[in-house]
Amino acid sequence: MVVIDGSYGEGGGQVLRMALALSAILQEPVRIENIRAGRPNPGLQAQHLTGVMAIAKICQAELSGAELGSKELTFRPRRPPQPGSYFFDVTEARQGGSAGATTLVLQTLLLPLALAKGTSTLTLKGGTHVSWSPPFHYVQQVLFPTLARMGIRAEAQLKQWGWYPVGGGEISVTIHGGAQIKGITLDRRGKLRRIRGISAYSNLPDHVGLRQKEHAVELLRRRGFEAQIEVVKAPSPGKGSCLFLLAEFENVLAGFTSLGERGKPAEKVAEEAVQEFLDYMETDAALDPHLADQLILPAALAQGPVAFTTARITKHLLTGVWVVERFMGQKFAVEGKEGHPGRVSTV
């Protein structure tokens, strides 16, 4: 049995999600200790427990420690991941509901189901645009197109938006099984083709979405960039707002997001997303930091070499490398220091 220390590195839910996905794919039992020890509320929270129960269902795993607040989990898969039609609701994991991120539940399931022999459909309910997780539009417009170039095909639809703290969002994902994961080299971003995006808001005055858009467009224009941003009045049971920017280059896609919150001006939301983009542009690296860490697992499973440059080597990325190598031995060479641009390649 592989034993994983959940307090390692960034000490969050990423350790759990990657360990469970690898356990299911490699059919190796795993025990995860000190789960989310680096977080203010350690142990399994609603979205983590939903991910545990979801991955257990698709490979009929035997579980020990699968309950809210648990800091230790044993997971023994009893069959390879099975394709199918699945429904998972983060709100069911905690009395009173939860805005736990649907996209983080998806992270646990995506690779196991992509490697299964058949197409799967997932319906996931909970938060769709919440802190500390990739927003739905990033997954749909940055991650999935990049994974498609590696032979992993999936499509996603947003049925309803879910914001913190109410949640209530819903996404639908189709994952095509039988993936043959290919190597890829993403060293250069190439020329910038266009910037587009959305300024979304739910159950707030119309001027919020418009101010987010106009301020972002103005900030970018001052730096010599033109952007087409659509204002979206988003259906949701809760209140919330976000600005998402998609930068399309010759060779890569990059995404930048800021979320609104109570007391945070719409202009501040715009400034945060634009600043993320500008920080990225100050480097010549190909991948934004969030895409880099999400490619670690598919890179480890690819049948050919994988190499990419990233605008920032994050603790998330280094933690992901560590988890993979607990299961598979040395797989990666990381050039550069945490917090700075760098290059990652398989060995």
C-alpha positions in Angstrom: 0.0 0.0 0.0 1.2 3.5 -0.9 1.2 5.8 2.1 0.9 9.5 1.4 1.5 12.3 3.9 -1.3 14.8 3.2 0.6 17.6 5.0 3.4 17.6 2.4 3.9 20.8 0.3 0.8 22.9 0.0 -0.9 20.5 2.3 -4.4 20.8 0.7 -6.9 18.8 -1.1 -4.7 18.4 -4.2 -2.7 15.7 -2.5 -5.9 13.7 -1.8 -7.3 14.1 -5.3 -4.2 13.1 -7.1 -3.5 10.2 -4.8 -7.1 8.8 -5.3 -6.9 9.3 -9.1 -3.5 7.4 -9.3 -4.8 4.7 -7.0 -7.8 4.1 -9.2 -5.7 4.2 -12.4 -2.8 2.1 -11.2 -5.0 -0.2 -9.1 -2.8 0.3 -6.1 -4.4 0.8 -2.6 -3.4 4.0 -0.8 -3.6 5.4 2.7 -3.6 9.2 3.0 -2.6 10.6 6.4 -2.8 14.2 7.8 -5.4 15.1 5.2 -5.3 18.8 4.4 -3.1 19.5 7.5 -2.0 22.8 5.9 -5.5 24.2 5.9 -7.4 26.2 8.6 -10.2 23.5 8.6 -8.2 20.3 8.2 -9.6 16.9 7.2 -12.2 16.0 4.6 -14.7 18.8 3.8 -17.8 18.4 1.6 -16.1 18.6 -1.8 -13.3 16.3 -0.8 -15.7 13.7 0.6 -17.8 13.9 -2.5 -14.7 13.3 -4.6 -13.8 10.3 -2.4 -17.3 8.7 -2.7 -17.3 9.4 -6.5 -14.0 7.8 -7.3 -14.9 4.9 -4.9 -18.1 4.3 -6.9 -16.5 4.2 -10.3 -14.0 1.5 -9.2 -15.9 -0.2 -6.4 -13.3 0.8 -3.8 -13.2 -0.3 -0.2 -13.1 2.7 2.1 -12.0 3.5 5.6 -12.2 6.9 7.1 -14.6 8.4 4.6 -16.5 11.0 6.7 -16.5 14.7 7.2 -13.5 16.0 9.1 -11.6 12.7 8.8 -7.8 13.3 8.6 -7.0 9.7 7.4 -8.4 7.7 4.6 -7.7 4.2 3.2 -8.8 3.5 -0.4 -8.6 0.1 -2.0 -9.9 -0.1 -5.6 -11.5 -3.5 -6.4 -11.8 -3.0 -10.2 -10.6 -0.6 -12.9 -12.6 2.6 -13.3 -15.9 1.8 -15.1 -17.5 4.2 -17.6 -21.1 5.2 -17.1 -23.5 8.0 -16.3 -22.9 9.4 -12.9 -24.5 12.1 -10.6 -22.7 13.6 -7.7 -24.0 16.5 -5.5 -21.5 18.3 -3.2 -24.4 19.7 -1.2 -25.4 16.2 0.0 -22.1 15.8 1.9 -22.9 18.4 4.6 -26.1 19.3 6.4 -27.1 22.7 5.3 -25.5 22.4 1.9 -22.1 23.4 0.5 -20.6 25.5 -2.3 -17.8 23.0 -2.6 -16.2 23.1 -6.1 -17.6 20.8 -8.8 -14.4 21.3 -10.8 -12.3 19.8 -7.9 -14.6 16.7 -7.9 -14.1 16.6 -11.6 -10.3 16.6 -11.1 -10.5 13.4 -9.2 -12.6 11.6 -11.9 -11.3 13.0 -15.2 -8.2 10.9 -15.8 -9.6 7.6 -14.4 -12.6 7.9 -16.7 -10.6 9.1 -19.7 -8.6 5.9 -19.5 -11.7 3.7 -18.9 -13.1 1.7 -21.9 -16.2 3.8 -22.8 -17.8 7.2 -22.7 -18.9 8.6 -19.4 -21.3 11.5 -18.5 -21.0 13.3 -15.2 -23.6 15.7 -13.6 -21.9 17.6 -10.8 -23.8 20.0 -8.5 -22.2 22.5 -6.1 -20.0 25.6 -6.7 -18.9 26.4 -10.2 -17.0 29.6 -9.6 -15.5 29.6 -6.1 -12.2 30.4 -4.5 -9.3 28.0 -4.4 -10.5 26.0 -7.4 -10.4 26.4 -11.2 -13.6 28.1 -12.3 -15.8 26.3 -14.8 -14.8 28.5 -17.7 -11.1 27.9 -17.1 -11.7 24.1 -17.3 -13.8 24.4 -20.4 -11.8 26.9 -22.4 -8.2 26.4 -21.2 -7.7 22.9 -19.6 -9.9 20.8 -21.9 -8.5 22.1 -25.2 -5.0 21.6 -24.0 -5.8 18.1 -22.8 -7.3 17.3 -26.2 -3.9 17.9 -27.8 -2.6 15.1 -25.5 -5.4 12.7 -26.6 -7.8 13.3 -23.6 -11.2 14.4 -24.9 -13.9 15.9 -22.8 -16.6 18.5 -23.1 -18.4 20.5 -20.5 -21.6 22.5 -20.2 -22.6 25.0 -17.5 -26.3 24.4 -16.6 -26.4 26.8 -13.6 -23.8 29.0 -11.9 -22.9 28.3 -8.2 -21.2 30.9 -6.0 -20.0 30.9 -2.4 -21.7 30.4 0.0 -25.0 29.1 -1.5 -23.6 26.9 -4.3 -26.4 25.4 -6.3 -24.5 25.3 -9.5 -24.6 22.4 -12.0 -22.2 21.3 -14.7 -22.5 18.4 -17.2 -19.3 16.8 -18.5 -18.8 14.1 -21.2 -15.5 12.2 -20.9 -14.5 10.0 -23.9 -12.8 6.8 -22.7 -10.0 4.8 -24.2 -7.6 7.8 -24.2 -4.1 7.2 -25.5 -2.2 10.0 -23.7 0.4 11.5 -26.0 3.4 13.5 -25.2 3.5 17.3 -25.9 6.0 20.1 -25.9 4.8 23.6 -24.9 7.9 25.7 -24.6 6.8 28.8 -26.5 3.5 30.6 -26.4 3.9 32.3 -29.8 2.1 35.5 -30.8 -0.9 36.8 -29.0 -3.9 36.3 -31.3 -6.7 37.8 -29.2 -8.0 38.3 -25.6 -11.6 37.6 -24.9 -13.6 37.0 -21.8 -16.7 37.3 -19.7 -17.9 39.6 -16.9 -20.5 37.6 -15.1 -22.8 38.5 -12.2 -25.8 36.9 -10.5 -28.6 38.6 -8.5 -26.7 41.9 -8.4 -27.3 45.3 -10.0 -26.6 45.3 -13.8 -23.9 48.0 -13.3 -21.7 45.4 -11.5 -21.1 43.3 -14.7 -20.7 46.4 -16.8 -18.2 48.1 -14.5 -16.1 44.9 -14.3 -16.0 44.8 -18.1 -15.3 48.4 -18.8 -12.5 48.7 -16.2 -10.8 45.6 -17.5 -11.0 46.8 -21.1 -9.6 50.2 -20.1 -6.7 48.7 -18.0 -5.7 46.4 -20.9 -6.0 49.2 -23.4 -3.5 51.3 -21.4 -1.0 48.5 -21.7 -1.6 48.1 -25.5 -4.0 45.2 -25.4 -7.5 45.0 -26.9 -10.1 42.7 -25.4 -13.6 41.6 -26.3 -15.5 40.9 -23.0 -19.1 39.8 -22.9 -21.3 40.8 -19.9 -23.3 37.7 -18.7 -26.3 37.9 -16.4 -25.7 34.4 -14.9 -28.6 32.3 -13.6 -27.9 31.2 -10.0 -29.6 30.7 -6.7 -27.0 32.9 -5.0 -25.2 36.2 -5.5 -21.8 36.5 -7.1 -19.6 37.9 -9.8 -16.4 37.2 -11.7 -14.2 38.3 -14.5 -12.6 35.6 -16.7 -10.0 36.5 -19.4 -8.9 34.0 -22.0 -5.7 34.8 -23.9 -5.3 32.9 -27.1 -1.7 32.5 -28.4 -0.4 30.7 -31.5 0.7 27.7 -29.4 -1.2 27.9 -26.0 -4.2 29.1 -24.2 -4.0 30.9 -20.8 -6.8 31.9 -18.4 -7.0 34.5 -15.6 -9.9 34.9 -13.2 -11.0 37.1 -10.3 -14.1 36.6 -8.1 -16.2 39.2 -6.5 -17.2 39.2 -2.9 -19.1 41.3 -0.5 -17.5 44.7 -0.1 -15.1 44.2 -3.1 -15.6 46.9 -5.8 -16.2 45.7 -9.3 -13.1 47.7 -10.4 -11.0 45.6 -8.0 -12.3 42.4 -9.5 -11.2 43.7 -12.9 -7.8 44.8 -11.6 -7.0 41.4 -10.2 -7.7 39.4 -13.3 -5.9 41.9 -15.5 -2.9 42.0 -13.2 -2.7 38.1 -13.4 -2.5 38.5 -17.2 0.1 41.2 -17.1 2.3 39.2 -14.7 2.1 36.3 -17.1 3.0 38.5 -20.0 6.1 39.8 -18.2 7.6 36.3 -18.7 8.1 34.4 -21.9 6.8 31.1 -20.5 4.1 29.2 -22.3 1.8 28.0 -19.6 0.0 30.1 -16.9 0.7 28.7 -13.4 -2.7 27.0 -13.0 -2.5 25.1 -16.2 1.0 23.9 -15.4 0.0 22.2 -12.2 -3.0 20.6 -13.8 -0.9 19.0 -16.5 1.3 17.1 -14.0 -0.9 14.0 -13.8 -1.6 13.6 -17.5 2.1 14.2 -18.2 3.1 11.4 -15.8 0.7 9.0 -17.6 1.7 10.1 -21.2 3.2 7.5 -23.6 5.7 10.1 -24.9 7.8 12.9 -23.5 6.2 16.0 -22.0 7.9 19.3 -21.5 6.6 22.8 -20.8 7.6 26.2 -19.5 5.5 28.0 -16.9 5.3 31.6 -15.8 5.6 30.5 -12.2 6.6 27.3 -10.5 4.0 27.0 -7.7 3.9 24.9 -4.5 0.9 23.3 -6.1 3.0 22.1 -9.0 5.8 20.8 -6.8 3.3 19.0 -4.5 1.8 17.3 -7.6 5.1 16.1 -8.7 5.8 14.7 -5.3 2.5 12.8 -5.2 3.1 11.3 -8.6 6.6 10.2 -7.7 5.3 8.4 -4.5 3.4 6.1 -6.8 5.6 5.9 -9.9 9.2 6.8 -9.0 11.0 9.7 -10.5 9.0 11.1 -13.5 9.9 14.8 -13.7 12.8 17.2 -13.9 11.9 20.7 -12.6 14.2 23.6 -13.6 13.8 26.8 -11.7 12.8 28.0 -8.2 9.4 28.1 -6.6 7.8 31.5 -7.3 9.7 32.0 -10.5 9.4 31.0 -14.2 10.7 27.5 -14.9 10.5 24.4 -17.1 9.1 21.0 -16.3 9.8 17.8 -18.3 9.3 14.1 -17.9 12.4 11.9 -17.5 
